Amino acid sequence: MQKRLVLDQEQIGIIIQRFCHQLIENHHNFENTVLLGLQPRGVILLDHLAPVLERISGKKVPFGYLDATFHRDDFRRRDFPLKANETKIDFLVEGKSVILVDDVLYKGRSVRAAMDAMIAFGRPQKVELMVLVDRKLTRDYPIMPDYFGIRVNTLESQYVVVEWESQGQEKDAVWITEKVKN
């Protein structure tokens, strides 16, 4: 299988640092801000980001994990049953600035579903989107990230694969690979 490295571990670390500085610039003291990692892969990025943000800002920003599996518009169109992941939010989002965190923005379906799922925890004042990789030419929904690590042009025949050392991979990395044809 052919694959091309898009981001290496050092570049991902720089992007996480940049995200933290952008958040500090835009949200100052974080008194009205929460972070929600989208299950399953956005929570991994959030778990890398949250301690760095706390160290740099000196503030403990509330964060949680949001599963939107059963809010997806393609939920019943799958050939196999989907399994839900854990939603772990111990705060209300009512009136808050919410930053949704995900690894890759592709079609926009997960983000749209996350916004529906998030409403169960209150109506936010503002919603922003942070993604490590923006696949910019593939949207089904008109959704754009407020914060992105890198924008890539990809074909429908390609995947963006995000690997994390914390998940058993050799190093943190982002690859573009070709879909396997059956």
Buried (B, 14 or more C-beta within 10 A) or exposed (E): EEEEEBBEBEBBBEBBBEBBEEBBEEBEEBEBBBBBBBBBBBBBBBBBBBEBBBEEBEBEBBBBBBBBBEBBEEBEEEEEEEEEBEBBBEEEBEEBBBBBBBBBBBBBBBBBBBBEBBEEBBEBEEBBBBBBBBBBEBBEEEBBBBBBBBEBEBEEEBBBBBBBEEEEEEEBBBBBBEEEEE
